[in-house]
Amino acid sequence: MSNQTTEVKEVGEGVGFERIRRITGYLVGTVDRFNDAKRAEESDRVKHTLNSSDK
């Protein structure tokens, strides 16, 4: 028998990820193509965070 080691990889390891958000009814990665009104709407939204101190 030979001493072979096998490398264990996690599912999705090495796969790039791009953030996708739903803004004003559209699934978008960036707001580059939004007009000024849509950009203002996005920036005026309340940002929700998950903090351990919020419990």
C-alpha distance matrix in Angstrom:
0.0 3.8 6.8 9.0 12.3 14.6 18.3 20.5 24.0 27.1 29.1 31.7 30.3 31.7 34.4 37.9 40.5 44.2 46.7 48.7 51.9 54.6 57.8 61.1 59.4 57.1 53.4 53.1 50.8 53.7 57.5 58.1 60.1 62.1 65.8 67.5 68.3 64.8 63.5 66.1 65.2 61.5 62.5 65.0 62.4 61.5 58.1 56.1 53.4 51.0 51.6 50.6 54.2 55.6 54.7
3.8 0.0 3.8 5.9 9.5 12.2 15.7 18.3 21.7 25.0 27.2 29.6 27.8 28.9 31.8 35.2 38.0 41.7 44.2 46.5 49.7 52.5 55.7 59.0 57.5 55.1 51.3 50.8 48.3 51.1 54.9 55.4 57.5 59.5 63.2 64.9 65.8 62.3 60.9 63.6 62.8 59.1 60.0 62.6 60.2 59.4 55.8 54.1 51.3 49.1 49.7 48.8 52.3 53.8 53.2
6.8 3.8 0.0 3.8 6.6 9.9 13.1 15.8 19.3 22.6 25.2 27.5 25.4 26.7 29.7 33.1 35.8 39.5 41.9 44.3 47.5 50.4 53.5 56.9 55.6 53.2 49.4 48.8 46.2 48.9 52.6 53.3 55.5 57.5 61.1 62.6 63.6 60.1 58.5 61.1 60.4 56.7 57.3 59.9 57.6 56.6 53.0 51.2 48.3 46.1 46.5 45.5 49.1 50.7 50.1
9.0 5.9 3.8 0.0 3.8 6.5 9.9 12.7 16.0 19.5 21.9 24.0 22.1 23.2 26.2 29.6 32.3 36.0 38.5 40.9 44.1 47.0 50.1 53.5 52.1 49.7 45.9 45.3 42.7 45.4 49.2 49.8 51.9 53.9 57.6 59.1 60.1 56.7 55.1 57.8 57.1 53.4 54.1 56.8 54.4 53.6 50.1 48.4 45.6 43.5 44.1 43.4 47.0 48.4 48.0
12.3 9.5 6.6 3.8 0.0 3.8 6.6 9.5 12.8 16.2 18.9 21.1 18.9 20.2 23.3 26.6 29.2 33.0 35.3 37.8 40.9 43.9 46.9 50.4 49.2 46.8 43.0 42.4 39.7 42.4 46.1 46.8 49.1 51.0 54.6 56.0 57.0 53.5 52.0 54.5 53.8 50.1 50.7 53.3 51.0 50.1 46.5 44.8 42.0 39.8 40.4 39.7 43.3 44.7 44.4
14.6 12.2 9.9 6.5 3.8 0.0 3.8 6.3 9.6 13.0 15.4 17.6 15.7 17.3 20.1 23.6 26.1 29.8 32.2 34.5 37.7 40.5 43.6 47.1 45.7 43.3 39.5 39.0 36.5 39.3 43.1 43.8 46.0 47.8 51.5 53.0 53.9 50.4 48.9 51.6 50.7 47.0 47.9 50.5 48.0 47.3 43.8 42.1 39.4 37.4 38.2 37.7 41.3 42.5 42.2
18.3 15.7 13.1 9.9 6.6 3.8 0.0 3.8 6.4 10.0 12.8 14.6 12.3 13.8 16.8 20.2 22.7 26.4 28.8 31.2 34.4 37.4 40.4 43.9 42.6 40.3 36.5 35.8 33.2 35.8 39.6 40.4 42.6 44.4 48.1 49.5 50.4 47.0 45.4 48.0 47.3 43.5 44.3 46.9 44.6 43.8 40.3 38.7 36.0 34.1 35.0 34.6 38.3 39.5 39.4
20.5 18.3 15.8 12.7 9.5 6.3 3.8 0.0 3.8 6.8 9.7 12.1 10.3 12.7 15.3 18.7 20.7 24.5 26.5 28.8 31.8 34.7 37.8 41.3 40.0 37.8 34.0 33.6 31.2 34.0 37.7 38.8 41.0 42.6 46.3 47.6 48.3 44.8 43.4 45.8 44.9 41.2 42.0 44.5 42.0 41.1 37.6 35.8 33.2 31.1 32.1 31.7 35.4 36.4 36.2
24.0 21.7 19.3 16.0 12.8 9.6 6.4 3.8 0.0 3.8 6.5 8.4 6.6 9.2 11.6 15.0 17.0 20.7 22.8 25.1 28.2 31.1 34.2 37.6 36.4 34.1 30.3 29.9 27.4 30.3 34.0 35.1 37.2 38.8 42.5 43.9 44.6 41.1 39.7 42.2 41.3 37.6 38.5 41.0 38.6 37.8 34.4 32.8 30.3 28.5 29.8 29.8 33.5 34.3 34.3
27.1 25.0 22.6 19.5 16.2 13.0 10.0 6.8 3.8 0.0 3.8 6.2 5.4 9.0 10.5 13.7 14.9 18.6 20.2 22.4 25.2 28.0 31.2 34.6 33.4 31.3 27.6 27.3 25.1 28.1 31.7 33.1 35.2 36.5 40.2 41.5 42.0 38.4 37.1 39.5 38.3 34.7 35.7 38.0 35.4 34.6 31.2 29.4 27.0 25.1 26.6 26.6 30.3 30.9 30.9
29.1 27.2 25.2 21.9 18.9 15.4 12.8 9.7 6.5 3.8 0.0 3.8 5.6 9.0 9.1 12.4 13.2 16.8 18.4 20.1 23.0 25.5 28.8 32.1 30.6 28.5 24.8 24.8 22.9 26.1 29.7 31.2 33.0 34.3 38.0 39.6 39.9 36.2 35.3 37.8 36.4 32.9 34.3 36.6 33.8 33.3 30.1 28.4 26.4 24.8 26.7 27.1 30.8 30.9 30.9
31.7 29.6 27.5 24.0 21.1 17.6 14.6 12.1 8.4 6.2 3.8 0.0 3.8 6.2 5.4 8.6 9.6 13.2 15.2 17.0 20.2 22.9 26.1 29.5 28.1 25.8 22.0 21.7 19.5 22.6 26.3 27.6 29.5 30.9 34.7 36.3 36.8 33.1 32.1 34.7 33.6 30.0 31.3 33.9 31.4 31.1 27.9 26.6 24.8 23.7 25.8 26.6 30.2 30.3 30.7
30.3 27.8 25.4 22.1 18.9 15.7 12.3 10.3 6.6 5.4 5.6 3.8 0.0 3.8 5.5 8.6 10.5 14.2 16.5 18.9 22.2 25.2 28.1 31.7 30.6 28.2 24.4 23.6 21.0 23.7 27.5 28.5 30.8 32.3 36.0 37.4 38.2 34.7 33.2 35.9 35.0 31.3 32.3 35.0 32.7 32.3 28.9 27.7 25.5 24.3 26.0 26.7 30.3 30.8 31.4
31.7 28.9 26.7 23.2 20.2 17.3 13.8 12.7 9.2 9.0 9.0 6.2 3.8 0.0 3.8 6.4 9.4 13.0 15.8 18.5 21.9 25.2 27.8 31.4 30.5 27.7 24.0 22.7 19.7 22.2 26.0 26.6 28.9 30.8 34.4 35.9 37.0 33.7 32.1 34.9 34.4 30.7 31.6 34.6 32.6 32.5 29.2 28.5 26.5 25.8 27.4 28.5 31.9 32.4 33.4
34.4 31.8 29.7 26.2 23.3 20.1 16.8 15.3 11.6 10.5 9.1 5.4 5.5 3.8 0.0 3.8 6.5 10.0 13.0 15.3 18.8 21.9 24.6 28.1 27.0 24.2 20.4 19.3 16.6 19.3 23.1 23.9 25.9 27.8 31.5 33.2 34.1 30.7 29.3 32.3 31.6 28.0 29.2 32.2 30.2 30.4 27.2 26.7 25.1 24.7 26.8 28.2 31.6 31.7 32.7
37.9 35.2 33.1 29.6 26.6 23.6 20.2 18.7 15.0 13.7 12.4 8.6 8.6 6.4 3.8 0.0 3.8 6.8 10.1 12.7 16.3 19.6 21.9 25.5 24.8 21.8 18.1 16.5 13.4 15.9 19.7 20.3 22.5 24.4 28.0 29.6 30.8 27.4 25.9 28.9 28.5 24.9 26.0 29.1 27.3 27.7 24.6 24.5 23.2 23.3 25.5 27.3 30.4 30.4 31.9
40.5 38.0 35.8 32.3 29.2 26.1 22.7 20.7 17.0 14.9 13.2 9.6 10.5 9.4 6.5 3.8 0.0 3.8 6.5 9.2 12.7 16.0 18.4 22.0 21.4 18.7 15.0 13.5 10.5 13.3 17.0 18.2 20.4 21.9 25.5 27.0 27.8 24.4 23.0 25.8 25.1 21.5 22.7 25.7 23.8 24.2 21.2 21.0 19.9 20.2 22.7 24.8 27.8 27.4 29.0
44.2 41.7 39.5 36.0 33.0 29.8 26.4 24.5 20.7 18.6 16.8 13.2 14.2 13.0 10.0 6.8 3.8 0.0 3.8 6.3 9.8 13.2 15.3 18.8 18.5 15.6 12.1 10.0 6.9 9.5 13.3 14.5 16.7 18.1 21.8 23.3 24.2 20.7 19.3 22.3 21.7 18.2 19.6 22.6 20.9 21.8 19.0 19.5 18.9 19.9 22.6 25.2 27.8 27.1 29.1
46.7 44.2 41.9 38.5 35.3 32.2 28.8 26.5 22.8 20.2 18.4 15.2 16.5 15.8 13.0 10.1 6.5 3.8 0.0 3.8 6.6 10.2 12.2 15.9 15.9 13.4 10.2 8.4 5.7 8.3 11.6 13.8 15.9 16.5 20.1 21.3 21.8 18.3 16.9 19.6 18.7 15.1 16.5 19.3 17.4 18.1 15.4 15.9 15.6 16.9 19.8 22.6 25.1 24.1 26.1
48.7 46.5 44.3 40.9 37.8 34.5 31.2 28.8 25.1 22.4 20.1 17.0 18.9 18.5 15.3 12.7 9.2 6.3 3.8 0.0 3.8 6.9 9.4 12.9 12.3 9.9 6.4 5.4 4.4 7.8 10.5 13.1 14.4 14.7 18.4 19.9 19.9 16.2 15.6 18.4 16.9 13.7 15.9 18.4 16.3 17.5 15.4 16.0 16.5 18.0 21.3 24.2 26.5 25.0 26.9
51.9 49.7 47.5 44.1 40.9 37.7 34.4 31.8 28.2 25.2 23.0 20.2 22.2 21.9 18.8 16.3 12.7 9.8 6.6 3.8 0.0 3.8 6.0 9.7 9.6 8.0 5.6 5.4 6.2 8.2 9.7 13.1 14.1 13.4 16.7 17.9 17.3 13.6 13.3 15.6 13.7 10.6 13.1 15.2 12.8 14.2 12.6 13.4 14.7 16.6 20.1 23.2 25.1 23.2 25.2
54.6 52.5 50.4 47.0 43.9 40.5 37.4 34.7 31.1 28.0 25.5 22.9 25.2 25.2 21.9 19.6 16.0 13.2 10.2 6.9 3.8 0.0 3.8 6.6 6.0 5.3 4.5 6.2 8.7 10.3 10.7 14.2 14.3 13.0 16.0 17.3 16.1 12.3 13.1 15.0 12.5 10.1 13.4 14.7 12.2 14.0 13.4 14.2 16.3 18.3 21.9 25.0 26.6 24.3 26.1
57.8 55.7 53.5 50.1 46.9 43.6 40.4 37.8 34.2 31.2 28.8 26.1 28.1 27.8 24.6 21.9 18.4 15.3 12.2 9.4 6.0 3.8 0.0 3.8 5.4 5.3 6.4 7.0 9.6 9.8 8.8 12.5 12.3 10.2 12.8 13.8 12.3 8.7 9.7 11.5 8.9 6.9 10.5 11.8 9.9 12.5 12.6 14.4 16.9 19.5 22.9 26.2 27.5 25.0 27.3
61.1 59.0 56.9 53.5 50.4 47.1 43.9 41.3 37.6 34.6 32.1 29.5 31.7 31.4 28.1 25.5 22.0 18.8 15.9 12.9 9.7 6.6 3.8 0.0 3.8 5.7 8.5 9.7 12.8 12.7 11.0 14.2 13.1 10.4 12.2 13.2 11.0 7.7 10.1 11.3 8.2 7.9 11.7 12.1 10.6 13.6 14.7 16.5 19.5 22.2 25.6 28.9 29.8 27.1 29.3
59.4 57.5 55.6 52.1 49.2 45.7 42.6 40.0 36.4 33.4 30.6 28.1 30.6 30.5 27.0 24.8 21.4 18.5 15.9 12.3 9.6 6.0 5.4 3.8 0.0 3.8 6.9 9.4 12.9 13.7 12.8 15.8 14.5 12.5 14.7 16.4 14.3 11.0 13.4 15.0 12.0 11.4 15.2 15.7 13.8 16.3 17.0 18.2 21.0 23.2 26.7 29.8 31.1 28.3 30.1
57.1 55.1 53.2 49.7 46.8 43.3 40.3 37.8 34.1 31.3 28.5 25.8 28.2 27.7 24.2 21.8 18.7 15.6 13.4 9.9 8.0 5.3 5.3 5.7 3.8 0.0 3.8 6.0 9.8 10.8 10.4 13.1 11.8 10.7 13.5 15.8 14.5 11.0 12.8 15.3 13.0 11.7 15.4 16.7 15.1 17.7 17.8 19.1 21.4 23.6 27.1 30.3 31.9 29.4 31.3
53.4 51.3 49.4 45.9 43.0 39.5 36.5 34.0 30.3 27.6 24.8 22.0 24.4 24.0 20.4 18.1 15.0 12.1 10.2 6.4 5.6 4.5 6.4 8.5 6.9 3.8 0.0 3.8 7.1 9.3 10.2 13.0 12.5 12.2 15.6 17.8 17.1 13.3 14.3 17.0 15.0 12.8 16.1 18.0 16.1 18.2 17.4 18.4 20.1 21.9 25.5 28.5 30.4 28.2 30.1
53.1 50.8 48.8 45.3 42.4 39.0 35.8 33.6 29.9 27.3 24.8 21.7 23.6 22.7 19.3 16.5 13.5 10.0 8.4 5.4 5.4 6.2 7.0 9.7 9.4 6.0 3.8 0.0 3.8 5.6 7.0 9.5 9.7 10.0 13.7 15.9 15.9 12.2 12.3 15.5 14.3 11.7 14.6 17.1 15.7 18.0 16.9 18.4 19.8 21.9 25.2 28.4 30.3 28.5 30.6
50.8 48.3 46.2 42.7 39.7 36.5 33.2 31.2 27.4 25.1 22.9 19.5 21.0 19.7 16.6 13.4 10.5 6.9 5.7 4.4 6.2 8.7 9.6 12.8 12.9 9.8 7.1 3.8 0.0 3.8 7.1 9.0 10.5 11.5 15.2 17.0 17.7 14.2 13.3 16.6 16.0 12.8 14.9 18.0 16.7 18.6 16.8 18.2 19.0 21.0 24.1 27.2 29.3 27.9 30.2
53.7 51.1 48.9 45.4 42.4 39.3 35.8 34.0 30.3 28.1 26.1 22.6 23.7 22.2 19.3 15.9 13.3 9.5 8.3 7.8 8.2 10.3 9.8 12.7 13.7 10.8 9.3 5.6 3.8 0.0 3.8 5.5 7.8 8.8 12.3 13.8 15.1 11.9 10.4 13.9 14.0 11.0 12.6 16.0 15.6 17.8 16.4 18.5 19.5 22.0 24.8 28.2 29.8 28.5 31.2
57.5 54.9 52.6 49.2 46.1 43.1 39.6 37.7 34.0 31.7 29.7 26.3 27.5 26.0 23.1 19.7 17.0 13.3 11.6 10.5 9.7 10.7 8.8 11.0 12.8 10.4 10.2 7.0 7.1 3.8 0.0 3.8 5.5 5.3 8.6 10.1 11.4 8.4 6.9 10.6 11.0 8.7 10.5 13.8 13.9 16.8 16.1 18.8 20.4 23.3 26.0 29.6 30.8 29.3 32.1
58.1 55.4 53.3 49.8 46.8 43.8 40.4 38.8 35.1 33.1 31.2 27.6 28.5 26.6 23.9 20.3 18.2 14.5 13.8 13.1 13.1 14.2 12.5 14.2 15.8 13.1 13.0 9.5 9.0 5.5 3.8 0.0 3.8 5.7 8.5 10.3 12.6 10.5 8.9 12.6 13.8 12.0 13.2 16.6 17.3 20.2 19.5 22.2 23.6 26.5 29.1 32.6 33.9 32.6 35.5
60.1 57.5 55.5 51.9 49.1 46.0 42.6 41.0 37.2 35.2 33.0 29.5 30.8 28.9 25.9 22.5 20.4 16.7 15.9 14.4 14.1 14.3 12.3 13.1 14.5 11.8 12.5 9.7 10.5 7.8 5.5 3.8 0.0 3.8 6.6 9.6 11.5 9.5 9.2 12.9 13.8 12.7 14.7 17.6 18.3 21.5 21.3 24.1 25.8 28.7 31.5 35.1 36.3 34.7 37.5
62.1 59.5 57.5 53.9 51.0 47.8 44.4 42.6 38.8 36.5 34.3 30.9 32.3 30.8 27.8 24.4 21.9 18.1 16.5 14.7 13.4 13.0 10.2 10.4 12.5 10.7 12.2 10.0 11.5 8.8 5.3 5.7 3.8 0.0 3.8 6.6 7.8 5.7 6.0 9.5 10.2 9.7 11.8 14.3 15.2 18.7 19.0 22.0 24.2 27.3 30.1 33.7 34.7 32.8 35.6
65.8 63.2 61.1 57.6 54.6 51.5 48.1 46.3 42.5 40.2 38.0 34.7 36.0 34.4 31.5 28.0 25.5 21.8 20.1 18.4 16.7 16.0 12.8 12.2 14.7 13.5 15.6 13.7 15.2 12.3 8.6 8.5 6.6 3.8 0.0 3.8 5.6 5.5 6.3 8.7 10.1 10.9 12.4 14.4 16.1 19.7 20.6 23.8 26.3 29.6 32.2 35.9 36.6 34.6 37.6
67.5 64.9 62.6 59.1 56.0 53.0 49.5 47.6 43.9 41.5 39.6 36.3 37.4 35.9 33.2 29.6 27.0 23.3 21.3 19.9 17.9 17.3 13.8 13.2 16.4 15.8 17.8 15.9 17.0 13.8 10.1 10.3 9.6 6.6 3.8 0.0 3.8 5.6 5.1 6.1 8.6 9.9 10.5 12.1 14.5 18.1 19.3 22.8 25.3 28.8 31.1 34.9 35.2 33.3 36.4
68.3 65.8 63.6 60.1 57.0 53.9 50.4 48.3 44.6 42.0 39.9 36.8 38.2 37.0 34.1 30.8 27.8 24.2 21.8 19.9 17.3 16.1 12.3 11.0 14.3 14.5 17.1 15.9 17.7 15.1 11.4 12.6 11.5 7.8 5.6 3.8 0.0 3.8 5.5 5.1 6.2 8.7 9.9 10.5 12.7 16.4 18.1 21.5 24.4 27.9 30.4 34.1 34.3 32.0 35.0
64.8 62.3 60.1 56.7 53.5 50.4 47.0 44.8 41.1 38.4 36.2 33.1 34.7 33.7 30.7 27.4 24.4 20.7 18.3 16.2 13.6 12.3 8.7 7.7 11.0 11.0 13.3 12.2 14.2 11.9 8.4 10.5 9.5 5.7 5.5 5.6 3.8 0.0 3.8 5.4 5.0 6.2 8.7 9.9 11.0 14.8 16.1 19.2 22.0 25.3 28.1 31.7 32.2 30.0 32.8
63.5 60.9 58.5 55.1 52.0 48.9 45.4 43.4 39.7 37.1 35.3 32.1 33.2 32.1 29.3 25.9 23.0 19.3 16.9 15.6 13.3 13.1 9.7 10.1 13.4 12.8 14.3 12.3 13.3 10.4 6.9 8.9 9.2 6.0 6.3 5.1 5.5 3.8 0.0 3.8 5.4 5.2 6.2 8.6 10.3 13.8 14.5 17.9 20.4 23.8 26.3 30.0 30.4 28.5 31.6
66.1 63.6 61.1 57.8 54.5 51.6 48.0 45.8 42.2 39.5 37.8 34.7 35.9 34.9 32.3 28.9 25.8 22.3 19.6 18.4 15.6 15.0 11.5 11.3 15.0 15.3 17.0 15.5 16.6 13.9 10.6 12.6 12.9 9.5 8.7 6.1 5.1 5.4 3.8 0.0 3.8 5.4 5.1 6.0 8.8 12.2 13.8 17.4 20.1 23.8 25.9 29.7 29.7 27.6 30.8
65.2 62.8 60.4 57.1 53.8 50.7 47.3 44.9 41.3 38.3 36.4 33.6 35.0 34.4 31.6 28.5 25.1 21.7 18.7 16.9 13.7 12.5 8.9 8.2 12.0 13.0 15.0 14.3 16.0 14.0 11.0 13.8 13.8 10.2 10.1 8.6 6.2 5.0 5.4 3.8 0.0 3.8 5.6 5.2 6.5 10.3 12.3 15.5 18.6 22.1 24.6 28.3 28.4 26.0 28.9
61.5 59.1 56.7 53.4 50.1 47.0 43.5 41.2 37.6 34.7 32.9 30.0 31.3 30.7 28.0 24.9 21.5 18.2 15.1 13.7 10.6 10.1 6.9 7.9 11.4 11.7 12.8 11.7 12.8 11.0 8.7 12.0 12.7 9.7 10.9 9.9 8.7 6.2 5.2 5.4 3.8 0.0 3.8 5.5 5.5 9.0 9.9 13.1 15.8 19.3 21.9 25.6 26.0 23.8 26.8
62.5 60.0 57.3 54.1 50.7 47.9 44.3 42.0 38.5 35.7 34.3 31.3 32.3 31.6 29.2 26.0 22.7 19.6 16.5 15.9 13.1 13.4 10.5 11.7 15.2 15.4 16.1 14.6 14.9 12.6 10.5 13.2 14.7 11.8 12.4 10.5 9.9 8.7 6.2 5.1 5.6 3.8 0.0 3.9 5.6 8.3 9.0 12.7 15.2 18.9 20.9 24.7 24.7 22.9 26.2
65.0 62.6 59.9 56.8 53.3 50.5 46.9 44.5 41.0 38.0 36.6 33.9 35.0 34.6 32.2 29.1 25.7 22.6 19.3 18.4 15.2 14.7 11.8 12.1 15.7 16.7 18.0 17.1 18.0 16.0 13.8 16.6 17.6 14.3 14.4 12.1 10.5 9.9 8.6 6.0 5.2 5.5 3.9 0.0 3.8 6.6 8.9 12.4 15.4 19.1 21.1 24.7 24.3 22.1 25.3
62.4 60.2 57.6 54.4 51.0 48.0 44.6 42.0 38.6 35.4 33.8 31.4 32.7 32.6 30.2 27.3 23.8 20.9 17.4 16.3 12.8 12.2 9.9 10.6 13.8 15.1 16.1 15.7 16.7 15.6 13.9 17.3 18.3 15.2 16.1 14.5 12.7 11.0 10.3 8.8 6.5 5.5 5.6 3.8 0.0 3.8 6.2 9.3 12.6 16.2 18.5 22.1 22.0 19.5 22.4
61.5 59.4 56.6 53.6 50.1 47.3 43.8 41.1 37.8 34.6 33.3 31.1 32.3 32.5 30.4 27.7 24.2 21.8 18.1 17.5 14.2 14.0 12.5 13.6 16.3 17.7 18.2 18.0 18.6 17.8 16.8 20.2 21.5 18.7 19.7 18.1 16.4 14.8 13.8 12.2 10.3 9.0 8.3 6.6 3.8 0.0 3.8 6.3 9.8 13.2 15.3 18.7 18.4 15.8 18.8
58.1 55.8 53.0 50.1 46.5 43.8 40.3 37.6 34.4 31.2 30.1 27.9 28.9 29.2 27.2 24.6 21.2 19.0 15.4 15.4 12.6 13.4 12.6 14.7 17.0 17.8 17.4 16.9 16.8 16.4 16.1 19.5 21.3 19.0 20.6 19.3 18.1 16.1 14.5 13.8 12.3 9.9 9.0 8.9 6.2 3.8 0.0 3.8 6.6 10.2 12.4 16.1 16.2 14.0 17.2
56.1 54.1 51.2 48.4 44.8 42.1 38.7 35.8 32.8 29.4 28.4 26.6 27.7 28.5 26.7 24.5 21.0 19.5 15.9 16.0 13.4 14.2 14.4 16.5 18.2 19.1 18.4 18.4 18.2 18.5 18.8 22.2 24.1 22.0 23.8 22.8 21.5 19.2 17.9 17.4 15.5 13.1 12.7 12.4 9.3 6.3 3.8 0.0 3.8 7.0 9.5 13.0 13.4 10.9 13.8
53.4 51.3 48.3 45.6 42.0 39.4 36.0 33.2 30.3 27.0 26.4 24.8 25.5 26.5 25.1 23.2 19.9 18.9 15.6 16.5 14.7 16.3 16.9 19.5 21.0 21.4 20.1 19.8 19.0 19.5 20.4 23.6 25.8 24.2 26.3 25.3 24.4 22.0 20.4 20.1 18.6 15.8 15.2 15.4 12.6 9.8 6.6 3.8 0.0 3.8 6.1 9.8 10.7 9.0 12.0
51.0 49.1 46.1 43.5 39.8 37.4 34.1 31.1 28.5 25.1 24.8 23.7 24.3 25.8 24.7 23.3 20.2 19.9 16.9 18.0 16.6 18.3 19.5 22.2 23.2 23.6 21.9 21.9 21.0 22.0 23.3 26.5 28.7 27.3 29.6 28.8 27.9 25.3 23.8 23.8 22.1 19.3 18.9 19.1 16.2 13.2 10.2 7.0 3.8 0.0 3.8 6.7 8.6 7.3 9.4
51.6 49.7 46.5 44.1 40.4 38.2 35.0 32.1 29.8 26.6 26.7 25.8 26.0 27.4 26.8 25.5 22.7 22.6 19.8 21.3 20.1 21.9 22.9 25.6 26.7 27.1 25.5 25.2 24.1 24.8 26.0 29.1 31.5 30.1 32.2 31.1 30.4 28.1 26.3 25.9 24.6 21.9 20.9 21.1 18.5 15.3 12.4 9.5 6.1 3.8 0.0 3.8 5.3 5.4 7.9
50.6 48.8 45.5 43.4 39.7 37.7 34.6 31.7 29.8 26.6 27.1 26.6 26.7 28.5 28.2 27.3 24.8 25.2 22.6 24.2 23.2 25.0 26.2 28.9 29.8 30.3 28.5 28.4 27.2 28.2 29.6 32.6 35.1 33.7 35.9 34.9 34.1 31.7 30.0 29.7 28.3 25.6 24.7 24.7 22.1 18.7 16.1 13.0 9.8 6.7 3.8 0.0 3.8 5.5 6.3
54.2 52.3 49.1 47.0 43.3 41.3 38.3 35.4 33.5 30.3 30.8 30.2 30.3 31.9 31.6 30.4 27.8 27.8 25.1 26.5 25.1 26.6 27.5 29.8 31.1 31.9 30.4 30.3 29.3 29.8 30.8 33.9 36.3 34.7 36.6 35.2 34.3 32.2 30.4 29.7 28.4 26.0 24.7 24.3 22.0 18.4 16.2 13.4 10.7 8.6 5.3 3.8 0.0 3.9 5.6
55.6 53.8 50.7 48.4 44.7 42.5 39.5 36.4 34.3 30.9 30.9 30.3 30.8 32.4 31.7 30.4 27.4 27.1 24.1 25.0 23.2 24.3 25.0 27.1 28.3 29.4 28.2 28.5 27.9 28.5 29.3 32.6 34.7 32.8 34.6 33.3 32.0 30.0 28.5 27.6 26.0 23.8 22.9 22.1 19.5 15.8 14.0 10.9 9.0 7.3 5.4 5.5 3.9 0.0 3.8
54.7 53.2 50.1 48.0 44.4 42.2 39.4 36.2 34.3 30.9 30.9 30.7 31.4 33.4 32.7 31.9 29.0 29.1 26.1 26.9 25.2 26.1 27.3 29.3 30.1 31.3 30.1 30.6 30.2 31.2 32.1 35.5 37.5 35.6 37.6 36.4 35.0 32.8 31.6 30.8 28.9 26.8 26.2 25.3 22.4 18.8 17.2 13.8 12.0 9.4 7.9 6.3 5.6 3.8 0.0
